[in-house]
Amino acid sequence: MARRGIRGVDAPSGVRSGLAAGMTVRSVNGPEQVACAHRHFATLAEAAPHILATPV
């Protein structure tokens, strides 16, 4: 079984590309969530514990 990738991006084009590839997409370092991203973090410091805690 293939493992789904995880990508943290801000640009809408990056979100679309990640979703098309079957990745879980998070927007980071922006004031608002990028449309269609699975989750949003305003800062990298806020995101780090959640991203690093993701099982491989």
mmCIF file of the N, C-alpha and C atoms, coordinates in Angstrom:
data_MODEL
# 
_entry.id   MODEL 
# 
loop_
_atom_site.group_PDB 
_atom_site.id 
_atom_site.type_symbol 
_atom_site.label_atom_id 
_atom_site.label_alt_id 
_atom_site.label_comp_id 
_atom_site.label_asym_id 
_atom_site.label_entity_id 
_atom_site.label_seq_id 
_atom_site.pdbx_PDB_ins_code 
_atom_site.Cartn_x 
_atom_site.Cartn_y 
_atom_site.Cartn_z 
_atom_site.occupancy 
_atom_site.B_iso_or_equiv 
_atom_site.pdbx_formal_charge 
_atom_site.auth_seq_id 
_atom_site.auth_comp_id 
_atom_site.auth_asym_id 
_atom_site.auth_atom_id 
_atom_site.pdbx_PDB_model_num 
ATOM 1   N N  . MET A 1 1  ? 0.849  -1.180 0.000  1.00 0.00 ? 1  MET A N  1 
ATOM 2   C CA . MET A 1 1  ? 0.000  0.000  0.000  1.00 0.00 ? 1  MET A CA 1 
ATOM 3   C C  . MET A 1 1  ? 0.893  1.242  0.000  1.00 0.00 ? 1  MET A C  1 
ATOM 4   N N  . ALA A 1 2  ? 0.572  2.183  -0.837 1.00 0.00 ? 2  ALA A N  1 
ATOM 5   C CA . ALA A 1 2  ? 1.353  3.423  -0.925 1.00 0.00 ? 2  ALA A CA 1 
ATOM 6   C C  . ALA A 1 2  ? 1.039  4.329  0.256  1.00 0.00 ? 2  ALA A C  1 
ATOM 7   N N  . ARG A 1 3  ? 2.070  4.998  0.750  1.00 0.00 ? 3  ARG A N  1 
ATOM 8   C CA . ARG A 1 3  ? 1.893  5.949  1.848  1.00 0.00 ? 3  ARG A CA 1 
ATOM 9   C C  . ARG A 1 3  ? 1.555  7.307  1.271  1.00 0.00 ? 3  ARG A C  1 
ATOM 10  N N  . ARG A 1 4  ? 0.596  7.985  1.851  1.00 0.00 ? 4  ARG A N  1 
ATOM 11  C CA . ARG A 1 4  ? 0.238  9.334  1.414  1.00 0.00 ? 4  ARG A CA 1 
ATOM 12  C C  . ARG A 1 4  ? 1.277  10.315 1.909  1.00 0.00 ? 4  ARG A C  1 
ATOM 13  N N  . GLY A 1 5  ? 1.665  11.226 1.048  1.00 0.00 ? 5  GLY A N  1 
ATOM 14  C CA . GLY A 1 5  ? 2.625  12.251 1.434  1.00 0.00 ? 5  GLY A CA 1 
ATOM 15  C C  . GLY A 1 5  ? 1.964  13.352 2.225  1.00 0.00 ? 5  GLY A C  1 
ATOM 16  N N  . ILE A 1 6  ? 2.781  14.136 2.878  1.00 0.00 ? 6  ILE A N  1 
ATOM 17  C CA . ILE A 1 6  ? 2.314  15.307 3.615  1.00 0.00 ? 6  ILE A CA 1 
ATOM 18  C C  . ILE A 1 6  ? 3.097  16.496 3.111  1.00 0.00 ? 6  ILE A C  1 
ATOM 19  N N  . ARG A 1 7  ? 2.400  17.529 2.768  1.00 0.00 ? 7  ARG A N  1 
ATOM 20  C CA . ARG A 1 7  ? 3.054  18.705 2.218  1.00 0.00 ? 7  ARG A CA 1 
ATOM 21  C C  . ARG A 1 7  ? 2.526  19.936 2.929  1.00 0.00 ? 7  ARG A C  1 
ATOM 22  N N  . GLY A 1 8  ? 3.405  20.814 3.347  1.00 0.00 ? 8  GLY A N  1 
ATOM 23  C CA . GLY A 1 8  ? 3.016  22.094 3.929  1.00 0.00 ? 8  GLY A CA 1 
ATOM 24  C C  . GLY A 1 8  ? 3.357  23.195 2.939  1.00 0.00 ? 8  GLY A C  1 
ATOM 25  N N  . VAL A 1 9  ? 2.360  23.896 2.469  1.00 0.00 ? 9  VAL A N  1 
ATOM 26  C CA . VAL A 1 9  ? 2.569  24.922 1.444  1.00 0.00 ? 9  VAL A CA 1 
ATOM 27  C C  . VAL A 1 9  ? 1.657  26.110 1.693  1.00 0.00 ? 9  VAL A C  1 
ATOM 28  N N  . ASP A 1 10 ? 1.942  27.222 1.059  1.00 0.00 ? 10 ASP A N  1 
ATOM 29  C CA . ASP A 1 10 ? 1.079  28.388 1.150  1.00 0.00 ? 10 ASP A CA 1 
ATOM 30  C C  . ASP A 1 10 ? 0.396  28.710 -0.171 1.00 0.00 ? 10 ASP A C  1 
ATOM 31  N N  . ALA A 1 11 ? 1.047  28.483 -1.287 1.00 0.00 ? 11 ALA A N  1 
ATOM 32  C CA . ALA A 1 11 ? 0.509  28.872 -2.591 1.00 0.00 ? 11 ALA A CA 1 
ATOM 33  C C  . ALA A 1 11 ? -0.641 27.958 -3.004 1.00 0.00 ? 11 ALA A C  1 
ATOM 34  N N  . PRO A 1 12 ? -1.723 28.535 -3.532 1.00 0.00 ? 12 PRO A N  1 
ATOM 35  C CA . PRO A 1 12 ? -2.850 27.709 -3.997 1.00 0.00 ? 12 PRO A CA 1 
ATOM 36  C C  . PRO A 1 12 ? -2.429 26.670 -5.041 1.00 0.00 ? 12 PRO A C  1 
ATOM 37  N N  . SER A 1 13 ? -1.473 27.018 -5.904 1.00 0.00 ? 13 SER A N  1 
ATOM 38  C CA . SER A 1 13 ? -1.022 26.052 -6.914 1.00 0.00 ? 13 SER A CA 1 
ATOM 39  C C  . SER A 1 13 ? -0.339 24.851 -6.260 1.00 0.00 ? 13 SER A C  1 
ATOM 40  N N  . GLY A 1 14 ? 0.382  25.076 -5.176 1.00 0.00 ? 14 GLY A N  1 
ATOM 41  C CA . GLY A 1 14 ? 1.012  23.984 -4.450 1.00 0.00 ? 14 GLY A CA 1 
ATOM 42  C C  . GLY A 1 14 ? -0.010 23.086 -3.771 1.00 0.00 ? 14 GLY A C  1 
ATOM 43  N N  . VAL A 1 15 ? -1.066 23.693 -3.229 1.00 0.00 ? 15 VAL A N  1 
ATOM 44  C CA . VAL A 1 15 ? -2.141 22.915 -2.615 1.00 0.00 ? 15 VAL A CA 1 
ATOM 45  C C  . VAL A 1 15 ? -2.795 22.034 -3.666 1.00 0.00 ? 15 VAL A C  1 
ATOM 46  N N  . ARG A 1 16 ? -3.126 22.610 -4.805 1.00 0.00 ? 16 ARG A N  1 
ATOM 47  C CA . ARG A 1 16 ? -3.759 21.827 -5.882 1.00 0.00 ? 16 ARG A CA 1 
ATOM 48  C C  . ARG A 1 16 ? -2.862 20.685 -6.343 1.00 0.00 ? 16 ARG A C  1 
ATOM 49  N N  . SER A 1 17 ? -1.580 20.950 -6.490 1.00 0.00 ? 17 SER A N  1 
ATOM 50  C CA . SER A 1 17 ? -0.643 19.909 -6.925 1.00 0.00 ? 17 SER A CA 1 
ATOM 51  C C  . SER A 1 17 ? -0.555 18.786 -5.898 1.00 0.00 ? 17 SER A C  1 
ATOM 52  N N  . GLY A 1 18 ? -0.458 19.154 -4.635 1.00 0.00 ? 18 GLY A N  1 
ATOM 53  C CA . GLY A 1 18 ? -0.401 18.150 -3.583 1.00 0.00 ? 18 GLY A CA 1 
ATOM 54  C C  . GLY A 1 18 ? -1.659 17.305 -3.517 1.00 0.00 ? 18 GLY A C  1 
ATOM 55  N N  . LEU A 1 19 ? -2.809 17.942 -3.623 1.00 0.00 ? 19 LEU A N  1 
ATOM 56  C CA . LEU A 1 19 ? -4.070 17.203 -3.593 1.00 0.00 ? 19 LEU A CA 1 
ATOM 57  C C  . LEU A 1 19 ? -4.175 16.262 -4.786 1.00 0.00 ? 19 LEU A C  1 
ATOM 58  N N  . ALA A 1 20 ? -3.764 16.723 -5.961 1.00 0.00 ? 20 ALA A N  1 
ATOM 59  C CA . ALA A 1 20 ? -3.810 15.895 -7.166 1.00 0.00 ? 20 ALA A CA 1 
ATOM 60  C C  . ALA A 1 20 ? -2.901 14.673 -7.025 1.00 0.00 ? 20 ALA A C  1 
ATOM 61  N N  . ALA A 1 21 ? -1.834 14.800 -6.250 1.00 0.00 ? 21 ALA A N  1 
ATOM 62  C CA . ALA A 1 21 ? -0.902 13.697 -6.022 1.00 0.00 ? 21 ALA A CA 1 
ATOM 63  C C  . ALA A 1 21 ? -1.345 12.791 -4.871 1.00 0.00 ? 21 ALA A C  1 
ATOM 64  N N  . GLY A 1 22 ? -2.477 13.108 -4.237 1.00 0.00 ? 22 GLY A N  1 
ATOM 65  C CA . GLY A 1 22 ? -2.992 12.292 -3.145 1.00 0.00 ? 22 GLY A CA 1 
ATOM 66  C C  . GLY A 1 22 ? -2.376 12.601 -1.793 1.00 0.00 ? 22 GLY A C  1 
ATOM 67  N N  . MET A 1 23 ? -1.771 13.772 -1.661 1.00 0.00 ? 23 MET A N  1 
ATOM 68  C CA . MET A 1 23 ? -1.113 14.143 -0.412 1.00 0.00 ? 23 MET A CA 1 
ATOM 69  C C  . MET A 1 23 ? -2.077 14.802 0.566  1.00 0.00 ? 23 MET A C  1 
ATOM 70  N N  . THR A 1 24 ? -1.729 14.721 1.840  1.00 0.00 ? 24 THR A N  1 
ATOM 71  C CA . THR A 1 24 ? -2.385 15.520 2.863  1.00 0.00 ? 24 THR A CA 1 
ATOM 72  C C  . THR A 1 24 ? -1.693 16.872 2.831  1.00 0.00 ? 24 THR A C  1 
ATOM 73  N N  . VAL A 1 25 ? -2.459 17.952 2.686  1.00 0.00 ? 25 VAL A N  1 
ATOM 74  C CA . VAL A 1 25 ? -1.869 19.278 2.484  1.00 0.00 ? 25 VAL A CA 1 
ATOM 75  C C  . VAL A 1 25 ? -2.226 20.199 3.639  1.00 0.00 ? 25 VAL A C  1 
ATOM 76  N N  . ARG A 1 26 ? -1.206 20.871 4.158  1.00 0.00 ? 26 ARG A N  1 
ATOM 77  C CA . ARG A 1 26 ? -1.397 21.853 5.219  1.00 0.00 ? 26 ARG A CA 1 
ATOM 78  C C  . ARG A 1 26 ? -0.868 23.188 4.748  1.00 0.00 ? 26 ARG A C  1 
ATOM 79  N N  . SER A 1 27 ? -1.607 24.245 5.031  1.00 0.00 ? 27 SER A N  1 
ATOM 80  C CA . SER A 1 27 ? -1.086 25.586 4.727  1.00 0.00 ? 27 SER A CA 1 
ATOM 81  C C  . SER A 1 27 ? -0.433 26.124 5.997  1.00 0.00 ? 27 SER A C  1 
ATOM 82  N N  . VAL A 1 28 ? 0.726  26.772 5.837  1.00 0.00 ? 28 VAL A N  1 
ATOM 83  C CA . VAL A 1 28 ? 1.530  27.228 6.969  1.00 0.00 ? 28 VAL A CA 1 
ATOM 84  C C  . VAL A 1 28 ? 2.062  28.624 6.670  1.00 0.00 ? 28 VAL A C  1 
ATOM 85  N N  . ASN A 1 29 ? 2.212  29.432 7.716  1.00 0.00 ? 29 ASN A N  1 
ATOM 86  C CA . ASN A 1 29 ? 2.818  30.777 7.628  1.00 0.00 ? 29 ASN A CA 1 
ATOM 87  C C  . ASN A 1 29 ? 1.986  31.765 6.826  1.00 0.00 ? 29 ASN A C  1 
ATOM 88  N N  . GLY A 1 30 ? 0.699  31.693 6.942  1.00 0.00 ? 30 GLY A N  1 
ATOM 89  C CA . GLY A 1 30 ? -0.166 32.661 6.281  1.00 0.00 ? 30 GLY A CA 1 
ATOM 90  C C  . GLY A 1 30 ? -1.297 33.055 7.200  1.00 0.00 ? 30 GLY A C  1 
ATOM 91  N N  . PRO A 1 31 ? -1.926 34.187 6.927  1.00 0.00 ? 31 PRO A N  1 
ATOM 92  C CA . PRO A 1 31 ? -3.000 34.640 7.807  1.00 0.00 ? 31 PRO A CA 1 
ATOM 93  C C  . PRO A 1 31 ? -4.273 33.812 7.685  1.00 0.00 ? 31 PRO A C  1 
ATOM 94  N N  . GLU A 1 32 ? -4.493 33.199 6.517  1.00 0.00 ? 32 GLU A N  1 
ATOM 95  C CA . GLU A 1 32 ? -5.718 32.422 6.294  1.00 0.00 ? 32 GLU A CA 1 
ATOM 96  C C  . GLU A 1 32 ? -5.384 31.095 5.642  1.00 0.00 ? 32 GLU A C  1 
ATOM 97  N N  . GLN A 1 33 ? -6.282 30.125 5.816  1.00 0.00 ? 33 GLN A N  1 
ATOM 98  C CA . GLN A 1 33 ? -6.103 28.817 5.192  1.00 0.00 ? 33 GLN A CA 1 
ATOM 99  C C  . GLN A 1 33 ? -6.259 28.942 3.686  1.00 0.00 ? 33 GLN A C  1 
ATOM 100 N N  . VAL A 1 34 ? -5.365 28.301 2.953  1.00 0.00 ? 34 VAL A N  1 
ATOM 101 C CA . VAL A 1 34 ? -5.491 28.239 1.499  1.00 0.00 ? 34 VAL A CA 1 
ATOM 102 C C  . VAL A 1 34 ? -6.634 27.286 1.187  1.00 0.00 ? 34 VAL A C  1 
ATOM 103 N N  . ALA A 1 35 ? -7.481 27.640 0.243  1.00 0.00 ? 35 ALA A N  1 
ATOM 104 C CA . ALA A 1 35 ? -8.640 26.823 -0.116 1.00 0.00 ? 35 ALA A CA 1 
ATOM 105 C C  . ALA A 1 35 ? -8.228 25.380 -0.380 1.00 0.00 ? 35 ALA A C  1 
ATOM 106 N N  . CYS A 1 36 ? -8.967 24.453 0.161  1.00 0.00 ? 36 CYS A N  1 
ATOM 107 C CA . CYS A 1 36 ? -8.817 23.003 -0.009 1.00 0.00 ? 36 CYS A CA 1 
ATOM 108 C C  . CYS A 1 36 ? -7.705 22.375 0.822  1.00 0.00 ? 36 CYS A C  1 
ATOM 109 N N  . ALA A 1 37 ? -6.895 23.158 1.525  1.00 0.00 ? 37 ALA A N  1 
ATOM 110 C CA . ALA A 1 37 ? -5.876 22.570 2.407  1.00 0.00 ? 37 ALA A CA 1 
ATOM 111 C C  . ALA A 1 37 ? -6.596 21.839 3.533  1.00 0.00 ? 37 ALA A C  1 
ATOM 112 N N  . HIS A 1 38 ? -6.031 20.733 3.973  1.00 0.00 ? 38 HIS A N  1 
ATOM 113 C CA . HIS A 1 38 ? -6.662 19.946 5.024  1.00 0.00 ? 38 HIS A CA 1 
ATOM 114 C C  . HIS A 1 38 ? -6.614 20.622 6.387  1.00 0.00 ? 38 HIS A C  1 
ATOM 115 N N  . ARG A 1 39 ? -5.556 21.395 6.616  1.00 0.00 ? 39 ARG A N  1 
ATOM 116 C CA . ARG A 1 39 ? -5.397 22.064 7.913  1.00 0.00 ? 39 ARG A CA 1 
ATOM 117 C C  . ARG A 1 39 ? -4.534 23.301 7.729  1.00 0.00 ? 39 ARG A C  1 
ATOM 118 N N  . HIS A 1 40 ? -4.716 24.293 8.596  1.00 0.00 ? 40 HIS A N  1 
ATOM 119 C CA . HIS A 1 40 ? -3.953 25.529 8.503  1.00 0.00 ? 40 HIS A CA 1 
ATOM 120 C C  . HIS A 1 40 ? -3.265 25.835 9.826  1.00 0.00 ? 40 HIS A C  1 
ATOM 121 N N  . PHE A 1 41 ? -2.023 26.308 9.735  1.00 0.00 ? 41 PHE A N  1 
ATOM 122 C CA . PHE A 1 41 ? -1.272 26.789 10.890 1.00 0.00 ? 41 PHE A CA 1 
ATOM 123 C C  . PHE A 1 41 ? -0.769 28.182 10.562 1.00 0.00 ? 41 PHE A C  1 
ATOM 124 N N  . ALA A 1 42 ? -0.976 29.117 11.447 1.00 0.00 ? 42 ALA A N  1 
ATOM 125 C CA . ALA A 1 42 ? -0.562 30.500 11.198 1.00 0.00 ? 42 ALA A CA 1 
ATOM 126 C C  . ALA A 1 42 ? 0.956  30.657 11.200 1.00 0.00 ? 42 ALA A C  1 
ATOM 127 N N  . THR A 1 43 ? 1.661  29.819 11.973 1.00 0.00 ? 43 THR A N  1 
ATOM 128 C CA . THR A 1 43 ? 3.119  29.912 12.042 1.00 0.00 ? 43 THR A CA 1 
ATOM 129 C C  . THR A 1 43 ? 3.724  28.514 11.960 1.00 0.00 ? 43 THR A C  1 
ATOM 130 N N  . LEU A 1 44 ? 4.989  28.467 11.576 1.00 0.00 ? 44 LEU A N  1 
ATOM 131 C CA . LEU A 1 44 ? 5.699  27.192 11.539 1.00 0.00 ? 44 LEU A CA 1 
ATOM 132 C C  . LEU A 1 44 ? 5.854  26.629 12.948 1.00 0.00 ? 44 LEU A C  1 
ATOM 133 N N  . ALA A 1 45 ? 6.056  27.503 13.925 1.00 0.00 ? 45 ALA A N  1 
ATOM 134 C CA . ALA A 1 45 ? 6.173  27.056 15.314 1.00 0.00 ? 45 ALA A CA 1 
ATOM 135 C C  . ALA A 1 45 ? 4.896  26.359 15.784 1.00 0.00 ? 45 ALA A C  1 
ATOM 136 N N  . GLU A 1 46 ? 3.756  26.852 15.346 1.00 0.00 ? 46 GLU A N  1 
ATOM 137 C CA . GLU A 1 46 ? 2.479  26.222 15.692 1.00 0.00 ? 46 GLU A CA 1 
ATOM 138 C C  . GLU A 1 46 ? 2.346  24.867 14.998 1.00 0.00 ? 46 GLU A C  1 
ATOM 139 N N  . ALA A 1 47 ? 2.829  24.762 13.776 1.00 0.00 ? 47 ALA A N  1 
ATOM 140 C CA . ALA A 1 47 ? 2.686  23.538 12.988 1.00 0.00 ? 47 ALA A CA 1 
ATOM 141 C C  . ALA A 1 47 ? 3.634  22.427 13.419 1.00 0.00 ? 47 ALA A C  1 
ATOM 142 N N  . ALA A 1 48 ? 4.833  22.783 13.852 1.00 0.00 ? 48 ALA A N  1 
ATOM 143 C CA . ALA A 1 48 ? 5.893  21.797 14.099 1.00 0.00 ? 48 ALA A CA 1 
ATOM 144 C C  . ALA A 1 48 ? 5.476  20.620 14.978 1.00 0.00 ? 48 ALA A C  1 
ATOM 145 N N  . PRO A 1 49 ? 4.863  20.831 16.143 1.00 0.00 ? 49 PRO A N  1 
ATOM 146 C CA . PRO A 1 49 ? 4.517  19.669 16.975 1.00 0.00 ? 49 PRO A CA 1 
ATOM 147 C C  . PRO A 1 49 ? 3.523  18.732 16.298 1.00 0.00 ? 49 PRO A C  1 
ATOM 148 N N  . HIS A 1 50 ? 2.659  19.265 15.472 1.00 0.00 ? 50 HIS A N  1 
ATOM 149 C CA . HIS A 1 50 ? 1.653  18.439 14.796 1.00 0.00 ? 50 HIS A CA 1 
ATOM 150 C C  . HIS A 1 50 ? 2.256  17.677 13.622 1.00 0.00 ? 50 HIS A C  1 
ATOM 151 N N  . ILE A 1 51 ? 3.136  18.328 12.890 1.00 0.00 ? 51 ILE A N  1 
ATOM 152 C CA . ILE A 1 51 ? 3.754  17.692 11.739 1.00 0.00 ? 51 ILE A CA 1 
ATOM 153 C C  . ILE A 1 51 ? 4.761  16.646 12.206 1.00 0.00 ? 51 ILE A C  1 
ATOM 154 N N  . LEU A 1 52 ? 5.560  16.979 13.213 1.00 0.00 ? 52 LEU A N  1 
ATOM 155 C CA . LEU A 1 52 ? 6.567  16.038 13.716 1.00 0.00 ? 52 LEU A CA 1 
ATOM 156 C C  . LEU A 1 52 ? 5.941  14.866 14.433 1.00 0.00 ? 52 LEU A C  1 
ATOM 157 N N  . ALA A 1 53 ? 4.722  15.021 14.930 1.00 0.00 ? 53 ALA A N  1 
ATOM 158 C CA . ALA A 1 53 ? 4.050  13.940 15.640 1.00 0.00 ? 53 ALA A CA 1 
ATOM 159 C C  . ALA A 1 53 ? 3.336  12.977 14.688 1.00 0.00 ? 53 ALA A C  1 
ATOM 160 N N  . THR A 1 54 ? 3.349  13.267 13.385 1.00 0.00 ? 54 THR A N  1 
ATOM 161 C CA . THR A 1 54 ? 2.666  12.424 12.417 1.00 0.00 ? 54 THR A CA 1 
ATOM 162 C C  . THR A 1 54 ? 3.410  11.114 12.254 1.00 0.00 ? 54 THR A C  1 
ATOM 163 N N  . PRO A 1 55 ? 2.732  9.974  12.433 1.00 0.00 ? 55 PRO A N  1 
ATOM 164 C CA . PRO A 1 55 ? 3.405  8.677  12.259 1.00 0.00 ? 55 PRO A CA 1 
ATOM 165 C C  . PRO A 1 55 ? 3.886  8.497  10.825 1.00 0.00 ? 55 PRO A C  1 
ATOM 166 N N  . VAL A 1 56 ? 4.999  7.824  10.678 1.00 0.00 ? 56 VAL A N  1 
ATOM 167 C CA . VAL A 1 56 ? 5.559  7.567  9.343  1.00 0.00 ? 56 VAL A CA 1 
ATOM 168 C C  . VAL A 1 56 ? 5.065  6.256  8.827  1.00 0.00 ? 56 VAL A C  1 
# 
